Amino acid sequence: MKRLLKITLVAAILGAIFSYGALKFLYYKMEQELITYLVLNEEAKNLQDIYALCNGLLTSNPTKENLLSCNSIVSKVDRLTVQIEEKCPYINFYTTYINKLE
């Protein structure tokens, strides 16, 4: 019985140490990516606002030129989203998986 308790205690301590180290590493990496993420995220928000205006214009005046403009904005947002995922993998991991657990 003492042996089982000892194994459980050692496993719990090692698990806690590993978890603490992993969290510190994730925090450090996210801190390094933060400026890049904030700049790219602000650009994405600006493009989404522009798209909302373009969509309103397209609704009131559906021309081919307006449709092409809106499609261009959507493709820019898509490229920017991919760029955020590539340049900020740790923040993307946090927002995708860990943030959903809370």
WOJO-V736449 format. One line per field, one symbol per residue. ss: DSSP state (h for helix, s for strand, l for the rest). A space follows every 50 residues. Layout:
ss: ???
//
This chain:
ss: lhhhhhhhhhhhhhhhhhhhhhhhhhhhhhhhhhhhhhhhhhhhhhhhhh hhhhhhhhhhlllhhhhhhhhhhhhhhhhhhhhhhhhlhhhhhhhhhhhh hl
//
